[in-house]
Amino acid sequence: MTLLKKICPICALVSLTWMTMLTFKGLGYDIDDALLAMLMGGSVVGISYVLGARTNLTSRVALMYWKLVAIPTGFAVMYALLQFAWGYFAGALVAYSVAWWLFKSASTAPRRSLYMEGITKELNNCCE
């Protein structure tokens, strides 16, 4: 239940809105596709930012690369879902998951230089 406490209420409302609209579209109701796509795109961006924060990436450049891969791939996932193209949806979802797994397993922690180690050692011993 701790996962539910971490979800932003606005994000939950947006997601619930587009899921409801998508359900009604699937049932044959006339739904504005532009509004639906805009809400779905907002969820993709939000999910990509949250997943980027849960990776081991520490540099801004690596996080930018994650966003450059994740957001267009997430848009492909949502577009396939919007079109009810289940094969493309599954493929895009697998591609998104693999990309996140690759970025999550990558470690871009900066290497400690000898200079920084010397400064750290001096700071630790400054009051002795």
SULNORUR-V429110 format. One record per helix or strand of 2 or more residues. SS is the DSSP state (~ for helix, > for strand). FROM is the first residue (numbers start at 1). LEN is the number of residues. If there is no record, write none. Layout:
ss: [SS:SS]
from: [FROM:FROM]
len: [LEN:LEN]
//
This chain:
ss: [~:~:~:~:~:~]
from: [2:9:33:60:86:114]
len: [4:18:21:23:20:11]
//
